[in-house]
């Protein structure tokens, strides 16, 4: 048995870690754009990165370390992604850390993570000049969380304390950024999770991947995948551990943060769950559900609060999963908008569905009646203007 408690102040609660953020001048208006996380012991680290084939320099730098390396320092910046910068981008990171080691000789296998505009090398002069602004003994989760924001409207952080039956305890805390280029293959997002649980490295790898699959890899804002997406877990191993408790707490954290990303989505107003149930198998349930959460036609229909189920049905059919017109049932919450017996929306049903769609969050359920498997992904609404502007920009 165990209890999971919510705490304030995010990363500051986790034993063995220090953190802070400052303005280096990468952003205008003197906003925080550079942050650090430091530990007083060498930490195991697990990470899940973008599925984009063009991985940014910070990810390549990380992957150059030997397998299962340990670290005690993480540097993060916003405004500049240091992506598509080639070998020079990696060398810039190494040069920054060479300078930083002159100030903190104890740094071991430092990691960098970046977010922002693609295609520009880091401004090393501004970043190195900002090193003198840091208090490396600080514990300021707020400054750290704010420093990694780009188009985010609000910071995203959470901390849980897990009290175990034997009297031991541990903490898990996280900060996250993300609002646009969100796709169920990770998002334009950075997420840093700290724990003082004495968790084995194998469990870290296993549980982090499982947690990402049920959270960040089930959400979609605009269907794009960035070059810098990172979810990272570091452990100082200073307190107790229970695998079941850790898994549940970690899943709660990543699920919460993924929903916060959707709530903050660029151009969006609503968070919508797309449940596909009674599919032939899990693969087909997931395929159909993610087709719905990714569809721009569906997103614009949600934005217009249009109860017409046609775009829902069309998207399911286009996903090419096993389904039949006469077996399909579509519901907005508990309002059935399509079934074999009632294929046309009457005025009363349309008004009920319209009221559902006016809510900030709701669920659309599509029963395929083809098997026993279910999957739920999460998406949001987008205006036609947002879709058109971004489509023009991307081309």
RALIN-V624178 format. One record per backbone hydrogen bond with DSSP energy under -1.0 kcal/mol. NH is the residue of the N-H (numbers start at 1). CO is the residue of the C=O. If there is no record, write none. Layout:
<<NH	CO> <NH	CO>>
This chain:
<<3	163> <5	161> <7	159> <12	9> <13	10> <14	11> <17	14> <18	38> <19	138> <20	36> <22	34> <31	28> <33	22> <34	22> <35	76> <36	20> <37	74> <38	18> <39	72> <40	16> <43	71> <46	233> <48	231> <50	229> <55	53> <56	227> <57	82> <60	56> <61	57> <62	58> <63	59> <65	62> <69	66> <71	43> <72	108> <74	37> <75	111> <76	35> <77	113> <78	33> <81	117> <89	85> <90	86> <91	87> <92	88> <93	89> <94	90> <95	91> <96	92> <97	93> <98	94> <99	95> <100	96> <101	97> <103	100> <104	100> <107	104> <111	73> <113	75> <115	77> <117	79> <119	83> <124	122> <127	123> <128	124> <129	125> <130	126> <133	130> <138	135> <140	19> <144	140> <145	141> <146	142> <147	143> <149	146> <158	174> <160	172> <161	5> <162	170> <163	3> <164	168> <165	1> <167	164> <170	162> <172	160> <173	194> <174	158> <175	192> <176	156> <177	190> <185	183> <185	186> <189	187> <190	177> <191	230> <192	175> <193	232> <194	173> <195	234> <196	171> <198	240> <199	197> <204	200> <205	201> <206	202> <207	203> <208	204> <209	205> <210	206> <211	207> <212	208> <213	209> <214	210> <215	212> <217	212> <218	215> <220	378> <221	182> <223	182> <230	189> <231	48> <232	191> <233	46> <234	193> <235	44> <236	195> <239	196> <240	169> <246	242> <247	243> <248	244> <249	245> <250	246> <251	247> <252	248> <253	249> <254	250> <255	251> <256	252> <257	253> <258	254> <259	255> <260	256> <261	257> <262	258> <263	259> <264	260> <265	262> <266	179> <268	265> <271	360> <272	379> <273	362> <274	377> <275	364> <276	375> <277	366> <279	373> <285	281> <286	282> <287	283> <288	284> <289	285> <290	286> <291	287> <292	288> <293	289> <294	290> <295	291> <299	295> <300	296> <301	297> <302	298> <303	299> <304	300> <305	302> <306	301> <313	309> <314	310> <315	311> <316	312> <317	313> <318	314> <319	315> <320	317> <327	324> <328	324> <329	367> <330	338> <331	365> <332	335> <333	363> <335	332> <337	330> <338	330> <350	346> <351	347> <352	348> <353	349> <354	350> <355	351> <356	352> <357	353> <359	356> <362	271> <364	273> <365	331> <366	275> <367	329> <368	277> <370	278> <371	278> <373	279> <375	276> <377	274> <378	218> <379	272> <382	299> <387	383> <388	384> <389	385> <390	386> <391	387> <392	388> <393	389> <394	390> <395	391>>
